[in-house]
Amino acid sequence: MTTAPEEVPRLRPVEAFPLEHEGRRVIALRDPAGYAAGVLLLPPTALEVLAMLDGQHSLLDIQAELCRRWGEIVPRSDLEEVLGLLDEHGFLDSPRFAALRAETDARFLASPARPAAHAGSAYPADPDALRRTFDAFFEPPAGPGPAAPGSPGGSGAGPVRALVAPHIDFHRGGPVYAWGYRALAEGTDADLFVVFGTCHAGMPEPFALTRKDFETPLGPVPVDREFVDALAARAAHDGFACEAAHRAEHSIEFQAVFLQYLFGGRRPFAIVP
């Protein structure tokens, strides 16, 4: 009679950072891909367990290593409880997570537009509140003063061909966005913006395209589908293989929101995300 091999659990690529919660120091886990909702709080000692959830160590291996480090045996039931918690919240690379990812991706790919994933959390979902928030970013002394969209060269800096913009949270980097986007608003009359963003969750392909318009509280930002399809036809890889990476990624969403704030209702424009 053969014995089934020991399970070797693997933690998904997640962010771990220290946090003060109710007067206690804890470790917070967050999923940059957005499949696991919210933040999971664990005691600092859990870090040593998390570090061994690499798909190489069985629970028996982890027990033995913790016993060596701590000088006492950690009951298997305690480890199973931690694993159950991680799996329940979508942090383990497991069949349960695979089903969650498949369902979530399918729902996104079937949607006609790319929802504003971070509206109401990273920035206001209410249009008027969003405009007031962005207006404040332009106010001196931190901001550059109001932008004047539609007047290329008005800033005196010459035509703008490209913009390196931040993708940090608006509440921390708002005035920096304002300086960059004022230069863009006053330095170009372009009606098409090719937006490159980073994928914080990582993906196997170098680029991911989408044909989906980007929803924002200020109205949808249209995607130039003809341009996207022409780009995909010339790419050396499947440009849509990782399209689901756009679902929760904020780096392009933030640019789409700012472009809509500047140009929406003033002049037609489209993006290539």
Secondary structure, 3 states (H helix, E strand, C coil): CCCCCCCCCEECCCEEEEEEECCEEEEEEECCCCCCCCEEEECCCHHHHHCCCECCCCHHHHHHHHHHHHCCCCCHHHHHHHHHHHHHCCCECCHHHHHHHHHHHHHHHHCCEECCCCECCCECCCHHHHHHHHHHHCCCCCCCCCCCCCCCCCCCCCCCCCCCCCCCCHHHHHHHHHHHHHHHHHHCCCCEEECCCCCCCCCCCCCCCCCCEECCCCCCECECHHHHHHHHHHCCCCCCCCHHHHCCCCHHHHHHHHHHHHHCCCCCCEEEC
